[in-house]
Amino acid sequence: MAKTNRNGTIDLLRFFFCVLIVLRHFNDGMPKDSPMIIPGGGLGVEFFFVVSGYLMACSAYKRVNNGSPIKVAADTNTFMKRKMNGLLPDLIVASVFSIVCYSITLIPRGFKAILIDVAQRIWSPLMLSAAGFGCITELWYLSAMIIAMLVYYPILVKHFDSFVRIIAPLTAIFVIGFMYKGLGSLLNPSLFVTVMHKGMIRAFGEIALGVAIFPLIQSLSAKELTKKAKVLISLGNFLSVLFAFLIMANREKPTYDLLCLAFITLCAIFSFSHQGILADKFDNKFFSWLGKLSLTLYLSHKWIALSMKNVYSGVAKRHWFGLGEDTGFDYVFLLTAYLVCTVIACTVIYLISQYIRKHRESSRKKLKKVFFDTAAQ
């Protein structure tokens, strides 16, 4: 299979943790007494925040060391523009589907209910929901990530070493400690704390953690390791993912949230070091595609669960949703419907987004050709 320059292990883990998030959010469309598949699946977001922090540090490191003068505002603008381009057009296409489909399920409640919902959700595609605009939707993670990076990146390019080695570690320690001890857990992003949602605080703490592990990963990546050491790193990576999964799959209380975050951070360190004995085996187009697909999958699921809740709660007559005498049948039926609808939505959004990307790239090439031909004349 053709090799790529992307880290296939990270791409595989992106997809894995995204699937856990999808399974967890199924319960957002279920009654409160319904059994949880992955009770701590929401902790998968921690992986994405840590990875985003490390990749931001890599981008800033390249910028600081490319030899040209630092222009904080211009460099930040370039970085954020590149980040947003990576999210588009999936973000816009999924947002349209989300608002339209969810609004359709609100029709029985009347036009006012639809209008109120749209007024709350319209802030999400603008990346403002995590800061307190409107309501928290499935886009809160992206909103929090973008805002946190907009704060951190200018400091990174201006004071790289100080931020990576002092400011980021201290920020991660105090913010994550405050969330766990002061706010009760790492989850519940919709909780509003004085000036912002908890999800925004979560982003600041865990993206800082991703920045803080940059020197460690760079040091580990540069070492010449024996085959035995590479095997141990692969084993450590596997066990880190396994223990994180077991905590997420059996979470009843936030007792082990910090331990789960520690395991997630370890697997990010091992994976980014690319020192595992099997690391090269994952660096191919298939795993690269899985990593890219995780964004579309993330944007395609939660509104389906909430839409299903609107539809079935409106016709419920007995038990959970009035689908039969056996509540177990209800659960299996709805889980199957949720997964099928999520796969269909993901496929449709992916295909439309890919078409827009190709059309956009084709238009750019045509414009460049016209520009250069005109200039030549």
Phi, psi and omega in degrees: 000140185299137179279155175230170178268009177270155177278104185295328179295316177297318179297320178296317179292326174304310182295318181299310182290330176293320177298320178297321177296317179299315180295321179295319185286350173303323182289345176292341178260005184251162173299159185296334183270007181284146180294145182266135178282302177235086187305326181256024182301333179297340178290350175298335178298330179303321179299317182292323178293315180297315179298317180298320179296317180295315180295326175296319178296321177298316180297316180294322180298315178297319180295317182295329186255015180272358173094343181270156182299142179283127173237096192306308183295313182294319180294320178295318179299318179296316180297313183291325177296318178294322179295316180293323177298329177290333181274333180271150002270002182307319182301312182291315181298314181294323180296319178297312178301316182300309183294316182294309184294318180293323178296322179300320181288347179268357182308317179300338181273352176103165184296326181297318179298320179295315182298317179297317181296315180297320179298328179279322186278340187297339181282338185298311178297341178276003177065036183243354188295322182294338180273356177118359179278126178067213182249163177281122177241189179297346181272004184301322182298315180293320178300311180297319180297313182297315182295316180297318179294324179296331177279316188282320189300317179301323179291321180300312183286338180272320183225064190301302185299317181296319181290315184292319189265341183235301187294312183297311179301317180293319178300315180299315182298309186287320182290315180293321176298319178297317180299314185289312185274318184277327184250359171097335180187179176271346184267194181067063183294342183278349179298126182266122184245096175063292185236351183202165176289154179299328178300328178290318177298318178302318179295314180301317182289316188275332172292323175298322176298318178297323176292320185295333181274359181304309181298323180296316180293318179299318180294315180293322181294330185277350184281146173268107186257151175284167179299322179297319179295322178295322177296318179296322178293318177298318179295316178299320179296314180298315181293324178298314178295318181298312182293322176299316179297317181296322177295316181293321184287337184243015184291123173246323177229164183282019185306319187251019180301315181294324177294320177299316178299322178297317178295320178297319178295319178298316181293329175293318179297310180298318184290315181290334178294335179057034182255358179294153183296334182251010187305316183294334183295336183266353184276068180223175187294329182295311181289329174297319178295320178299318179298317179291325181293335183300326177297312180297319179297318179298321182282354191249006192243312193294322180294337175290316178299315181291324177294320178298322179297318178298317183293308188282330177291338179284341182244004183296135178234333180207159182053227183280296187232012176070027181268349180174175181287336184260118180293334176297322176297316177306311185297311181297318180300312183290323177298316178297315179298318180299312182294318179296314180296323178296317179296317179297313180298317179299317181296314181296313180296321179297313182295317179296317181295319179295321178297316180296319179301312181296318179295320180295317180293321178296319179295321178297316180296320179295319179295319178297318181296316178299317182297312183290324177296319178295318179295323181293328180284000000 
